[in-house]
Amino acid sequence: MSEMEILSGQIVHIRKLSKKMMFVDIFVINNNELTVEKQRKKLVFKFWDLPSTMWDRTNRGKDKLHVGDSVSFHGGWQDDLFSVSSYDFITKWNDKYNWKSFYTHSTSFEYYGN
């Protein structure tokens, strides 16, 4: 993995393959202007490389990740995937939009894997 970086964006899709791996797709947030760009990035949580509490944090409780949340992810690039080591919320969709459903308008997405 490359050196530690921060990638911020709005979650538009989450795929949980098992308790060992989870993929998250985001639209990148430009940190200088705090605007959402239509640049989609693929992130991966490799839970075998993370603290044992990370799976519970991402999937349960107040720090659970949801589509629509804006998050700063810490980690590094491995080929075309950003491998996440930790994350911090910028804004949670539910806090900002009070129980309104989140819909992504992107239909042109290349799924990773089958």
C-alpha positions, 0 to 999 in steps of 0.5 A: 500500500502507498503512503497514508492518504485521505479520500473524502466523498459521499457514499453512493453504494455499499457491497458486503461480501462477507464479514471479511470484506466490504466495498464502498463506492463514493462520489469524491468531495473536493476538499477545497470547495466542499463540492461533490464531483461526479468522480466515482471511486472504489474503496475496500475494507479488508477487515482481516487487516483492520482492528477487530472492532472495525466490522462492528463500527461500520455495520452497527451503532452510531458510526454505521456507514449508510449511502448518502453519508459524507465521509473522510476515509483514511488509507492508501491506494492498491492498484485502482482500489483505495484500501480503508484503514479508518474513517470520520464522518463529515455529515450523516445523510439522516442528520441532514435530511431527516429520514428522507431516502437517498437516491444516486442518479448515476447509472453508469457504474462499472461493478468491481467483480461479478 
